Amino acid sequence: MNQLKTLLAGFLLTTSASMFGQGAKNIVINEVMTNNTSSIQDEFGQREAWIELENTSFTTYNVRGMFITTDRRVLDKSLSAPDRIKLMTMIPSGEDRTQIGARRHLVLFANSRPADGKLHLSLAVPISEPVWIALYNGNGVELIDSVSVPALAADQSFARVKGRWRVMAAENVTPGIENTIEASASKIDQFKERDPHGFAMALMAMGIVFTCLALLWIFFTLFGLIMRHLDTAKKVANTQPMKPITKTVEKTAEVAHKTGNILKEGHDKKGIDLEVYMAVIGMALKQYEDDVHDVESGVITIKSKDTDWDDEYSQMTHWHDAIRPTDHNAPRIPTTPELH
């Protein structure tokens, strides 16, 4: 029974230590200011160097009992835990703000006195000089996070932005909140920040130059080939024996085209010339539009002609010749008075 209790206690202690270690790994150093002249103030209106911690997890974690140091001697693995802890400053307990919520931040003041508050550390941070800052777990052995801060001008900070460290101008310092790049920062400044040594810029410039040279080589090579072929074609076309042959071929094609059209039209129109056919149709349409055709008026015109039918002399002579005295057998025609 006692052995079972011992095993359970050991298991609980091991699990607790493991959970504690896992939670501590989510705490990171997020922003540091070494020369504070116009940034945030402490409870007494003093401006001190400060260090910002961030809880990157989605659960709350209390950082009390963890250690912060600027002394690189703690990296000596031969040091015992107690000797290493002597070179560190512990985050005191008894302050509710040390319990950092999910995705929240905590600002600790350095170069200060713990008597001024639970968030004040006696940690020595040099002003305007490079400094190494490390965060250790409560056992004083496990290194959680560290950062080498360059020399900063007054009110500048060294901040982690999307996993990358960068120097922030005074107007972009964000203690206690998420670090972001201001929209006012130009693309050139952002590029300088991402490529401080200019290697990417050099590679990009060389790539652009070589690409342009390659395109120019391809263009002038193709242009030269085209011009050489054009010159060759002109020389062949201007050769004297070719000119008569070219004209003869063109004339033959023209005559063949016209002959084909004439034969086709003659076949379709049954021998009637297309031009005559079109002229007749046009004239008929014109006469129809002008209303030109035979119109009968209904009036009969008789032209007079002198026949001498009423001449007395002629009639008398006629009758005289018709009735002769010698012809006794001829019938006698009674005389009828002439009507006038």
Secondary structure as GFF3:
##gff-version 3
##sequence-region A 1 340
A	DSSP	alpha_helix	2	24	.	.	.	ID=ss1
A	DSSP	beta_strand	27	33	.	.	.	ID=ss2
A	DSSP	beta_strand	50	55	.	.	.	ID=ss3
A	DSSP	beta_strand	61	62	.	.	.	ID=ss4
A	DSSP	beta_strand	67	69	.	.	.	ID=ss5
A	DSSP	three_ten_helix	72	75	.	.	.	ID=ss6
A	DSSP	alpha_helix	81	86	.	.	.	ID=ss7
A	DSSP	beta_strand	89	90	.	.	.	ID=ss8
A	DSSP	three_ten_helix	96	98	.	.	.	ID=ss9
A	DSSP	beta_strand	99	100	.	.	.	ID=ss10
A	DSSP	beta_strand	105	109	.	.	.	ID=ss11
A	DSSP	three_ten_helix	114	116	.	.	.	ID=ss12
A	DSSP	beta_strand	131	136	.	.	.	ID=ss13
A	DSSP	beta_strand	143	149	.	.	.	ID=ss14
A	DSSP	beta_strand	157	161	.	.	.	ID=ss15
A	DSSP	beta_strand	164	168	.	.	.	ID=ss16
A	DSSP	three_ten_helix	170	172	.	.	.	ID=ss17
A	DSSP	alpha_helix	187	194	.	.	.	ID=ss18
A	DSSP	alpha_helix	199	237	.	.	.	ID=ss19
A	DSSP	alpha_helix	242	269	.	.	.	ID=ss20
A	DSSP	alpha_helix	274	290	.	.	.	ID=ss21
A	DSSP	alpha_helix	312	322	.	.	.	ID=ss22
###
